[in-house]
C-alpha cells in the first residue's frame, strides 16, 4: 500500500477521513512534529524583568572590567 501526505483544506475533510478510517478503507497515522529550533534569545525572552536585566548587564560590565584590568604574571 502507498503512504501519502495530505493537507486538509476544509474543516470537514478531517471528519471524512475519520469516516473512511472507521470503514477500514484508510488508516491514519498521527505525526509528531519536531519542535522548531529556537534561538536562545527567543527561548529565554521575558525570563528576567527589565530591572534584573539592567543589574545583570552592570554586573557583566564590572566582571569584564575586572578581567581587562588584571594582568597575567
DAMO-V855476 format. One record per pair of residues at least 6 apart in sequence whose ideal C-beta (glycine too) atoms are under 7 Angstrom apart, sorted by the first residue. I is the first residue (numbers start at 0). J is the second residue. D is the distance in Angstrom with one decimal. If there is no record, write none. Layout:
((I/J/D) (I/J/D))
This chain:
((7/13/5.7) (16/25/6.7) (16/27/6.2) (19/25/4.6) (20/26/6.3) (20/27/5.3) (47/55/6.7))
